[in-house]
Amino acid sequence: MSAVIQLEEIHKVYRTGEVDVPAVRGVSLEIAKGEFVAFMGASGSGKSTLMNILGCLDRPTKGRYILDGRDVSGLSRNELADIRNQKLGFVFQSFNLLARTSALENVELPLFYAKKLYGAHEAKEMAEKALRIVGLIDRAGHHPSQLSGGQQQRVAIARALINNPEVLFADEATGNLDTKTSMEIMEVLQSLNEQGITIVIVTHELDIARYAKRNIIMRDGQILSDEPVPVRLDAVREMRKLTEAQQVVHLTP
């Protein structure tokens, strides 16, 4: 399988006053199309900085980043913005939905920044398709305040999907959610991955990382380990087990 992401000796150094603070130190890796990768590490390990570089939200201080065959490490901010809009989707811990806007309209938002001009009917159809993918078409007219946390995150995922991204990035996407709702979100991500979308997540939760196929652990700006997940969790199966356990508790006098 061909690589969609290739990093070659990536460094990121921040300048604090007169002191250089290295955040990422010589990271090299490849992520193939269709992979599901989880980055883990303690606070300050460099995982979030690396995610920002992978998502073209920041540029490396040194090294090469090849995204889908193109070297993006030296692009301007405007060029990086174009890459993000064309090839990448993002889901964050905070849902970042507009409060006074319906789910459908929130999902349509990225189309306003796309290079191609979409008519109102076409944009609506694309947003409805994305909401169907995440199982929320029946909530298209609801505002964020009328949705649960899990439903809001599904809307955020639909918004990330509307431009058919090559890679979907999820940064602590389950951080504000309870166990059951987290499983539901991981079920959506696993389903998307099975459809061929490359998924890259950042998480501090070991259980969440086990839904991925590959775990990369970082420490002090470097990769400490990079291994396939030995016993991968299946979100559908875990949801079934949790539901059965809850029914047993409910029936127990």
C-alpha positions, 0 to 999 in steps of 0.5 A: 500500500502506498504511503500517504504520509512520509516524514523525513527527519522532522524537527520542530523548535520553538523560540521562547525568549532567547531559548530554543525549545525542541518539541519534535526531534528527528522524527521519520515515519510513514503512514500508508493509505487506509491505516488507522494510527494512534499517537500517544504520549504524556503532555510535552511528548511532542505528539500534538506538535507532530499532529499540527505538522501532519495536519498542515497547521504548522511547518517543521523547522527542519526536515521533509514532509511528503503528503500524498506525493507532494513535499509540503514542508516549505509551503506558505500559510496560504498554500497549506490552507489550500492543502488542508481544505482539499485533502485533510479533515479535522475533529477536535476535543471541542466540537467547534460548532456554531451555536446558532447554526443547524447541524446541516449548516455546520457541516456545509461550512468547509464548502464556503472555503473550497476553491470550487464554488458550490450551489446551495442545492449541491452543498445541501446534498453533500452535507446530507450525505455526510450526515447520513454517513455518521447516522445523523440525517434525522438531526439535520435541522437541530442546533448544537444545544439540541444535540448530545455531546456524542451527536455534536461530535458526529456533526463535527466528523460529518463536517470533516468528511464533506470535502472527501479528505485523504486523511482524517485527523482526530485530536483527543476527539473523545476527551469530553465524552463518557465511555459509551459515547466514546465507543460510539465515536470510535465505531464511526471512525472504524467504519470510516477506516473500513471504507478506506479513509486514513485515520490519525488520532491523538489520545492519552487514553490507552483504551481508545488507542486500542481501537486503532491498528497501529500505536505510536508512542512519543517521548521527549519529541521522539518516537519511543515505540511504533507497533501494530495493536496486538489485540484490537478492540472492535467498537461494535462488539464493545458496544454490545458487551456494554449494553448487555452488562447494563441490562444485567445490572438493570435486571438485578434486584 
